[in-house]
Amino acid sequence: MVETVERRRPTGKRRALAALALAQFICSFAGSNMNVMINDISEDLDTTVQGVQVAITVFLLVMAALMIPGGKLTDRYGRKRCFLTGLVVYAIGALLSAASPGLGVLILGNSILEGVGTALLIPPVYILTTLLYPDVTSRARAFGVIMALGGVGAAAGPLIGGLITTGISWRAAFVFQALVIAVIVMLSRRIDDPLPPDPARSFDTAGAVLSATGLVLVVMGILAADNNIWLTIALLALGVLVLWWFFRAVRAKEASGEEPLLSLSLFRNRTSNLGLVTQNVQWLMLLGASFTVAAYLQVVRHYDAIQTGVIFTAATLGLLITSLSAERLAKRRSQRTLIMAGFAVCIVGIVVLVVLAAGFSTAWAFVPGLLLIGLGLGIMLTPSVNLVQSNFPEEQQGEISGLSRSVSNLGSSFGTAIAGTILVSGLTTGAYAAAMIVLAVIGLGGLTAAALLPREPGAVSRQSTPP
């Protein structure tokens, strides 16, 4: 009997990991595949390209607004319940989007419901992985699989979306998302939540409203960067003001003995703070480089969506190779070393990409640079997540997961906005190279943050996480 139970545990963990990794894949896929459907959707729904871009923007806003509250809700209602609820809400949104007769229904399905579903299901992915894999090495392997599929979803989203849109229709891409969600729900049935929910735990509604408003204003400011610099400054300033108000309210709640939405103790951990910086810069580089290279291939080289996606396979392959080697790399090198190496390889990849793309007209010129960028991102995505999650005890996993995902989403928005602003600033000659060079310079900032990390992080994880 004991043997049977022991045999089932690895199988149950594998199913749980498959469900969690697929969930990260589909959310990353949703964030990138819409870019190749814009023309098809606008023609089919009799709207404009700007209208479809509004739907994409609202999706980003909803995620930014709700990721921190979504992480906090896991403490009250349980990680598994929030995960499954998020999946169901997401699937309804995907099916509604597939059947949408107009832009309004598409915004309701894709932007609102899928955004809410993502904010509910993504924090449990990272909390459950942290709790189910107690030691640093096995956790590195688990996060490696999750980050690999997340990276594949982001990098291969345009290719998969382009193939589905070209072969069937843009509506089929949303049906594909709903089918993947159905598979995840089936795999999730045997997930065991290591921590019981606490229905009596308070929820800071006022803090949720303030944090959501502040983050929405910040993301709106970032996304407006390529249109109106003064509007950007105004929105960012207002967002910072609201977030300052939020943190003052948090401080007041803690002083009175109440539980706030986000504990200030999260920001007193130097290792975690540096890890969050590296996460932000990593996703900034990933989305910024993807946007810049995709725009260059389609606008300058006149490649279609499928051709562009095929070229990005090099980055996807590189990211898969190193992400799936996370467990082996974690045994041999410290997390600090891996993050530093990842930034270094990624920066070299950007330089190689710019030099070869300028010197050769063949599509093969993009392969070495994109491969290096993918390899570098795969090396550092997993240890950065592991580093942050592992530095907090069980009772703070909901808060740090929501914060971590918000920081990563802000990085994605920063990357697209920075690249887009440079590309539309009038630099017709060398604008794409200039955007990539700026990303490389920002990458040096991430490398500096990684160099400041302590040499042996992760002690809290080994002490506070149950076996």
Secondary structure, DSSP 8 states (H G I E B T S, - for coil): -HHHHHHHHHHHHHHHHHHHHHHHHHHHHHHHHGGGTHHHHHHHTT--HHHHHHHHHHHHHHHHHHHHHHHHHHHHH-HHHHHHHHHHHHHHHHHHHHT-SSHHHHIIIIIIIHHHHHHHHHHHHHHHHHHH--SHHHHHHHHHHHHHHHHHHHHHHHHHHHHHHHHT-HHHHHHHHHHHHHHHHHHHTT---SS---TTS---HHHHHHHHHHHHHHHHHHHTTTT-HHHHHHHHHHHHHHHHHHHHHHHHHHHTT---SS-GGGGG-HHHHHHHHHHHHHHHHHHHHHHHHHHHHHHTS---HHHHHHHTHHHHHHHHHHHTTHHHHHHHS-HHHHHHHHHHHHHHHHHHHHHHHHH--SGGGGHHHHHHHHHHHHHHHHHHHHHHHHTS-GGGHHHHHHHHHHHHHHHHHHHHHHHHHHHTTT-TTTHHHHHHHHHHHHHHHHHHHHHTS-SS--HHHHHHS--
